Structure formats: C-alpha cells, structure tokens
C-alpha cells in the first residue's frame, strides 16, 4: 500500500501494487506488520475501471472496510495468509565501497523495504565494501520475506546517505 484515504460516499480507499498472487473482491486480508488488523475488499479499480481480480504487477485502488484509512499506513502489506514480520533479523549485508566511516556496532540506521522506512540498530561493525552477516534490531516490526532486499541509510549524514544493501 502506498496511500490510503477516505472518500465521501465510498468510504476507506487504498492505492498500491499487487506484489505476488492475486486479490479479489470480498477477500479478507490481514494487514502487516500489525497482524491484528483485517480488512475486507469491497471493490477494486484499475485505471478507473471496476474489476473483480487484480493480479501480480497490477496497480490497484481498493475500497475496503474493517479499519480506518488512517490505520493503513504507507508500506503496509496486505496478505491472505501470514506474512513474515521481524523485530530482529539476521541479514547478509554489503556495505558500499564509497563508505568513508565504517558502520559501528549499535549505530542507529534507517532500514527501507518497499515503502516501509523503519529505524534500526546494527549488531556489529562493517567497513567499506565489507560483506557479512549481521543482526539488525528494528524499532517496530517490519514486514519482509525472503524475496525482499533492504537498504540501510544514515539519513542525517552530510555526505553519502545509503550505506549498505541487505538481503534475507
């Protein structure tokens, strides 16, 4: 989901892209990373035309019920089944070769997966061009599966902001 809002006469609406599988009208979907929230798809639109099914790669607009539009944040993942969420994760990271200062253990970084942008702490030191397995501890749960890549950034840096790429 990249945007959600209320429309007078329609209700709650969300915009996004189907990453995999398909979504149908009347599907009941869990909202991740929250896990407790559920929505029901009332209708689907693609390019201003009503459709019954949206498939992988389709950009969609859905009218839904079950939660308020404000509760469906940018970066939320909608899925029929459980979707992996993490508070901590061991990931293989590769620091950029242009890194001037090494990433220090305990340093606060920002992790970006899809449209989720979450604060995290890194478990060990990583130097320029270094590739190693590290543990990241996220400030709040992050939804990602084995196909996702993660970008680590120092957003307050004056120079290079993107410092590493990680994969599950």
Secondary structure as UniProt FT lines:
FT   STRAND          3..7
FT   TURN            8..10
FT   STRAND          11..17
FT   STRAND          22..24
FT   TURN            25..26
FT   STRAND          28..32
FT   TURN            33..34
FT   STRAND          38..46
FT   TURN            47..48
FT   STRAND          49..51
FT   STRAND          53..55
FT   TURN            56..57
FT   STRAND          59..65
FT   HELIX           69..71
FT   TURN            74..75
FT   STRAND          77..79
FT   STRAND          85..95
FT   TURN            97..98
FT   TURN            105..106
FT   STRAND          108..113
FT   TURN            114..115
FT   STRAND          116..122
FT   TURN            128..129
FT   STRAND          131..143
FT   TURN            146..147
FT   STRAND          149..153
FT   TURN            155..156
FT   STRAND          162..167
//
